[in-house]
């Protein structure tokens, strides 16, 4: 089916069909609907290569994720894909595993004009070489922050959220609050630890103990919790920087013969479905994961359409969810 046949079926000009395919805002709503109905009826597939040659755009976005197995990352990607498709874009997903070589290979798609822009969920501190490769290309950091302010980003106020966790734990009588953190090359990890320490200081608590998980996995959370339990002074509460780490901590506490929250209260972070599936159900900081993904796409498309626009930083709302673990 050709674009000419689509035009005849819809009763419009070829130019109108072309404008609809290119997401032009100059098409009347009535005509746009007629064209879309004709496209749907005949299952028309546009020639993407021809469109790229004509518009100098691929209508593709590269999404670079450090760990797609992380439920939070998966939810963000859902939001990215949903918003991208609404705007006529498709995504190419690269699960980098925070591996420089794999990320470098994926970023060749930028120089090859295979993608129009990139959304990353990796640590800026780990990617100086890749930042150089990305250069002036449209780029948004999602759920992570650029230290120099040169990159648009979307996230939450991690410091305030972490302080809230400390406040809630102190309210229930906890005095020895430990933390399970991740890689400090991620700015969110540094910010959450800053909030943890600031919260303890504000409550005049002298106990501090941070265990660093090797990755954001269930097993790493369990190992970190076992380390905390082996300390001379056992914590009576634990704040983990992800629900997955917190879930591992719950198992370690259970295997040690302790109860939650009576012996040790546990709070996670992210607000994923996992928090409701574990026993006991997990108190957590809920991030608007899919909304963050959609906002990242909005920021990226603005950069694509307006290359000279200034970087934007969007801070979204979060909320504390109280459940049986704390």
C-alpha positions in Angstrom: 0.0 0.0 0.0 1.5 3.3 -1.1 1.0 6.8 0.4 -0.9 7.7 -2.8 -3.5 5.0 -2.1 -3.8 6.1 1.5 -4.6 9.6 0.3 -7.3 8.4 -2.1 -8.8 6.2 0.6 -8.9 9.1 3.1 -10.0 11.6 0.5 -7.1 14.0 1.2 -4.0 15.0 -0.6 -0.7 13.1 -0.6 0.8 16.1 1.2 -1.7 15.8 4.0 -0.9 12.1 4.5 2.8 13.0 4.6 2.2 15.7 7.3 0.3 13.1 9.4 3.1 10.6 9.1 5.6 13.2 10.2 3.4 14.3 13.1 2.9 17.8 11.8 0.6 20.0 13.8 -0.8 21.8 10.7 -3.3 19.0 9.9 -6.9 19.6 10.8 -8.1 17.1 13.4 -10.8 15.7 11.1 -8.4 15.1 8.3 -5.8 13.6 10.6 -8.4 11.1 11.9 -9.4 10.1 8.4 -5.8 9.4 7.5 -5.2 7.4 10.6 -8.3 5.4 10.0 -7.1 4.6 6.4 -3.6 3.7 7.7 -5.1 1.4 10.2 -7.6 -0.2 7.7 -4.8 -1.2 5.3 -2.1 -1.8 7.9 0.2 0.6 6.2 3.9 0.5 7.2 5.9 3.7 6.3 9.3 3.4 4.8 11.4 4.4 7.8 14.6 4.7 5.8 13.0 7.0 3.3 11.5 9.1 6.1 15.0 9.4 7.7 16.5 10.5 4.4 13.8 13.1 4.0 13.6 14.5 7.5 17.2 13.8 8.7 15.6 12.1 11.7 15.2 8.4 12.6 12.3 8.7 15.1 14.3 6.4 17.3 15.5 7.0 20.9 18.3 5.1 22.5 17.6 4.1 26.2 20.7 3.2 28.1 19.8 1.3 31.3 22.4 0.0 33.8 20.2 -2.9 34.9 16.9 -3.8 33.3 16.4 -6.5 35.9 15.9 -3.7 38.5 12.1 -3.4 38.8 12.3 0.3 39.1 14.3 0.6 35.8 11.7 -1.6 34.1 8.9 0.7 35.2 10.7 3.8 34.0 11.3 2.2 30.6 7.5 1.5 30.4 6.9 5.2 30.8 9.6 6.1 28.3 8.2 3.7 25.6 4.6 4.8 26.2 5.4 8.5 25.7 7.8 7.9 22.8 5.1 6.0 20.9 2.6 8.8 21.5 5.0 11.1 19.8 5.8 8.8 16.8 9.1 7.5 18.2 10.4 4.0 19.0 13.0 3.1 21.5 16.2 1.0 21.3 17.0 -0.5 24.7 20.6 -1.2 25.8 21.1 -3.0 29.1 24.6 -1.7 29.7 25.3 -3.4 33.0 27.3 -0.3 33.7 29.9 -1.7 31.3 31.9 0.9 29.4 32.5 -1.2 26.3 28.8 -2.1 25.9 27.7 1.5 26.4 30.3 2.7 24.0 29.1 0.3 21.4 25.5 1.4 21.8 26.4 5.1 21.6 27.8 4.5 18.1 24.1 4.6 17.1 24.3 8.4 17.8 27.2 9.1 15.5 25.6 6.8 12.8 22.3 8.8 13.0 20.4 5.7 13.9 18.9 7.4 16.9 17.9 11.1 17.4 18.7 11.2 21.1 19.5 9.3 24.2 18.0 8.7 27.7 20.4 7.3 30.2 20.0 5.8 33.7 23.7 5.3 34.3 26.0 7.1 36.6 27.6 10.2 35.2 30.7 9.7 37.4 31.2 6.3 35.6 30.9 7.6 32.1 33.3 10.5 31.4 34.4 8.9 28.1 30.8 8.2 27.1 29.8 11.8 28.0 32.5 13.0 25.6 31.1 10.6 22.9 27.5 11.9 23.4 28.8 15.5 23.1 26.1 18.0 22.1 23.6 15.3 21.0 20.2 15.5 22.7 20.6 13.7 26.0 18.5 13.3 29.2 19.5 11.7 32.5 16.6 9.9 34.1 16.6 9.1 37.9 20.2 10.3 38.0 21.8 13.7 37.9 24.6 15.4 36.0 27.0 17.1 38.4 27.8 20.0 36.0 24.2 20.9 35.1 24.9 20.6 31.4 22.5 17.7 30.9 18.7 17.8 31.2 17.6 15.4 34.0 14.5 14.2 35.8 14.3 12.7 39.3 13.2 13.3 42.9 14.7 15.1 45.9 16.6 12.1 47.2 17.9 14.0 50.3 14.5 15.0 51.5 13.1 11.5 50.8 15.9 9.9 52.9 15.4 12.4 55.7 11.7 11.4 55.7 12.7 7.8 56.2 14.8 8.6 59.2 12.0 10.8 60.7 9.5 7.9 60.3 11.8 5.4 61.9 12.6 7.7 64.8 8.9 8.3 65.3 8.4 4.6 65.9 11.2 4.6 68.5 14.2 3.4 66.5 17.6 4.6 67.7 20.1 2.5 65.8 19.3 3.1 62.1 21.7 1.5 59.6 21.7 2.0 55.8 22.2 -0.4 52.9 23.5 1.8 50.0 24.9 1.1 46.5 27.7 2.4 44.3 28.6 6.0 45.3 29.5 6.8 41.7 25.8 7.2 41.3 24.7 10.6 42.5 21.4 9.3 43.8 23.3 7.0 46.1 25.4 9.9 47.4 22.3 12.1 47.9 20.4 9.4 49.8 23.3 8.8 52.0 23.6 12.5 52.7 19.9 12.5 53.6 20.5 9.5 55.9 23.3 11.2 57.7 21.6 14.6 57.9 18.5 12.9 59.3 20.5 11.2 62.0 22.2 14.4 62.9 18.9 16.3 63.1 17.6 13.7 65.6 20.9 13.8 67.5 21.5 10.1 67.0 25.1 9.0 67.3 24.7 5.5 65.7 25.7 5.3 62.0 26.4 2.2 60.0 26.4 2.0 56.2 26.8 -1.3 54.3 27.5 -1.0 50.5 25.9 -3.6 48.3 27.9 -4.9 45.3 24.9 -4.3 43.1 21.1 -3.7 43.3 20.1 -7.3 43.6 18.3 -9.4 46.2 21.4 -11.4 47.0 23.5 -8.3 47.5 20.9 -6.9 49.9 20.9 -10.1 51.9 24.7 -10.1 52.1 24.8 -6.4 53.2 22.2 -7.2 55.9 24.2 -10.1 57.1 27.2 -7.8 57.5 25.1 -5.3 59.5 23.8 -8.1 61.8 27.4 -9.2 62.5 28.3 -5.8 63.9 29.0 -5.6 67.7 25.9 -3.3 68.0 23.0 -4.6 66.0 20.8 -2.0 64.3 17.1 -1.8 65.2 16.2 -0.3 61.8 17.6 -0.5 58.3 17.0 1.9 55.4 17.9 0.4 52.0 18.2 2.5 48.8 16.1 0.1 46.7 13.2 -2.3 47.3 15.2 -5.1 45.9 18.0 -4.6 48.4 15.4 -4.3 51.2 13.8 -7.6 50.1 17.2 -9.3 50.5 17.6 -7.7 53.9 14.2 -9.1 55.0 15.3 -12.6 54.3 18.6 -12.2 56.1 16.7 -10.9 59.2 14.2 -13.8 59.0 17.0 -16.4 58.7 18.7 -14.8 61.8 15.6 -15.6 63.8 14.6 -12.0 64.2 11.2 -10.5 63.7 10.1 -7.4 61.8 9.5 -4.7 62.8 9.7 -5.7 66.4 13.5 -6.5 66.4 14.4 -4.6 63.2 12.3 -2.3 61.1 13.1 -2.1 57.4 12.3 0.6 54.8 13.0 0.4 51.1 13.1 2.8 48.2 11.3 3.0 44.8 7.8 1.8 45.5 7.9 -1.1 43.1 5.4 -4.0 43.1 8.0 -6.1 44.9 7.4 -4.0 48.1 3.9 -5.4 48.3 4.9 -9.0 47.5 7.4 -9.7 50.2 6.7 -10.7 53.8 6.2 -8.6 55.7 5.0 -6.0 53.1 7.7 -3.3 52.8 7.5 0.3 53.8 9.1 2.4 51.1 9.6 5.7 49.3 7.5 5.6 46.2 9.0 7.2 43.1 6.7 8.1 40.2 8.6 5.7 38.0 6.5 5.7 34.8 5.8 9.4 35.1 9.6 10.0 35.3 10.1 8.1 32.1 7.4 10.1 30.3 8.9 13.3 31.5 12.4 12.2 30.3 10.9 11.8 26.8 9.3 15.2 26.9 12.6 16.8 27.9 14.5 14.8 25.2 12.0 15.8 22.4 12.3 19.4 23.4 16.1 19.1 23.0 15.7 17.4 19.6 13.3 20.1 18.4 15.2 23.0 20.0 19.0 22.1 20.0 19.9 25.5 21.5 17.5 25.2 24.4 19.0 25.2 27.9 19.1 22.0 29.9 16.2 21.5 32.3 16.1 19.8 35.7 12.7 18.4 36.7 12.2 17.3 40.3 9.1 15.2 40.8 7.0 14.4 43.8 7.5 11.2 46.0 5.6 9.8 48.9 6.3 7.6 51.9 4.2 4.4 52.0 3.9 2.8 55.5 3.5 -1.0 55.6 4.2 -3.8 58.1 8.0 -3.9 57.8 8.2 -0.6 59.7 
